[in-house]
Amino acid sequence: MVKTLYIMNCYNHIDQPAVGTCIDCGKGLCNECAHKYSQPICDSCNLNRIRKEKSEMIKRWGIILIVAFIMTIFYYNISKDKSSLTTFSLICAFYGCIGMQYGWRALNSITPSMFIVLPIVGWFIYFVVKAVISGIIGFFITPIKIFQDIKRYLELREILKYTNR
């Protein structure tokens, strides 16, 4: 029996032989298309990734703002002396809730996996300590991370506007 060798051509440039495939959908990519982005990915899959990243960013920020708002209302309601609460203290509580999320994410990127085997009390202590450290770290990195998030969101929006989709 004779085996036939099929040569795949590029999805975008049908006259060019494929040198790689899209990591998401498997379409053939020529040398030009395979090196267009940092990974071999076709234009439609890259656009889908951009849309997904933008959607996840909006969803994440929606959740962050809702949780921070709820926690600020909770802080206001548990305060015994409401006359001593100022707008500044409520803004600080709101900022602290947002900052804790950024601190938590920063700690997740450096937390070793050795904490998997802990008793329940160990987990409780671990999460309490992590929450406190998250608040401290978040206080300092929140402005930087907000700036990066806004910058990335504007980049994604511009890319999507440029592609007219």
SVG drawing of the C-alpha trace seen along z (x, -y; Angstrom):
<svg xmlns="http://www.w3.org/2000/svg" viewBox="-26 -63 35 65">
<polyline fill="none" stroke="black" stroke-width="0.4" points="0.0,0.0 1.3,-3.4 1.1,-6.2 0.3,-9.6 2.0,-12.6 -0.3,-15.6 1.2,-19.0 -1.0,-21.5 -1.1,-25.0 -1.6,-28.2 -5.2,-29.1 -4.7,-32.7 -2.2,-32.3 -3.4,-29.2 -0.4,-29.3 2.1,-29.1 3.0,-25.8 2.2,-25.7 5.2,-25.6 3.1,-25.5 -0.4,-25.3 -2.6,-27.5 -2.3,-26.5 -6.1,-27.0 -7.8,-25.6 -5.0,-23.8 -5.3,-25.7 -2.1,-25.7 0.1,-28.8 2.8,-29.9 6.1,-31.4 4.6,-34.9 1.4,-34.0 3.2,-31.7 5.5,-34.6 2.8,-37.3 2.2,-37.0 4.4,-35.8 2.8,-32.3 1.7,-30.6 -2.0,-31.5 -4.4,-32.5 -6.0,-35.9 -9.5,-34.7 -8.3,-32.8 -6.2,-35.7 -9.2,-38.0 -11.2,-35.5 -8.6,-35.6 -8.6,-39.4 -12.4,-39.4 -12.3,-36.8 -9.6,-38.8 -11.6,-42.0 -14.8,-40.2 -13.0,-38.6 -11.5,-41.9 -14.9,-43.6 -16.4,-40.7 -13.5,-40.8 -13.9,-44.5 -17.6,-44.2 -17.2,-41.6 -14.5,-43.6 -16.6,-46.8 -19.7,-44.9 -17.8,-43.1 -16.0,-46.3 -19.3,-48.2 -21.0,-45.5 -18.1,-45.3 -18.1,-49.1 -21.8,-49.0 -21.1,-46.1 -18.4,-48.2 -20.7,-51.2 -23.5,-49.1 -21.3,-47.4 -19.8,-50.7 -21.2,-51.6 -20.6,-55.3 -21.8,-56.3 -21.2,-60.0 -17.5,-59.4 -17.5,-57.8 -16.4,-60.2 -16.5,-60.0 -12.7,-59.5 -13.0,-56.4 -15.6,-54.9 -13.4,-55.6 -10.5,-54.0 -12.6,-50.9 -13.7,-50.7 -10.0,-51.2 -8.9,-48.5 -11.4,-46.0 -10.1,-46.6 -6.5,-46.5 -7.0,-43.2 -7.9,-41.6 -4.7,-42.9 -2.6,-41.8 -4.2,-38.3 -3.5,-37.9 0.1,-39.0 0.5,-36.5 -1.0,-33.7 1.7,-34.2 4.4,-33.6 2.8,-31.2 4.5,-27.8 2.3,-24.7 3.6,-23.2 0.6,-24.4 -1.6,-21.8 -1.3,-19.5 -2.6,-21.5 -5.2,-20.7 -8.3,-22.8 -6.8,-25.1 -3.7,-25.5 -5.8,-26.5 -7.7,-29.1 -4.5,-30.6 -3.0,-30.6 -6.0,-32.4 -6.2,-35.0 -2.4,-35.7 -2.7,-35.8 -5.7,-38.2 -3.8,-40.6 -0.7,-40.5 -2.9,-40.9 -4.3,-44.1 -0.9,-45.5 0.6,-44.6 -2.6,-45.7 -2.5,-49.1 0.8,-49.8 0.3,-48.0 -3.4,-49.0 -2.7,-52.3 -0.1,-50.6 -2.4,-47.6 -5.4,-49.9 -3.2,-51.9 -2.0,-48.6 -5.6,-47.3 -6.9,-50.5 -4.0,-50.6 -4.5,-47.0 -8.3,-47.6 -7.7,-50.6 -5.2,-48.5 -7.7,-45.7 -10.5,-48.2 -8.2,-49.8 -7.3,-46.5 -11.0,-45.5 -11.8,-48.9 -9.0,-48.6 -10.3,-45.2 -13.9,-46.7 -15.4,-43.8"/>
</svg>
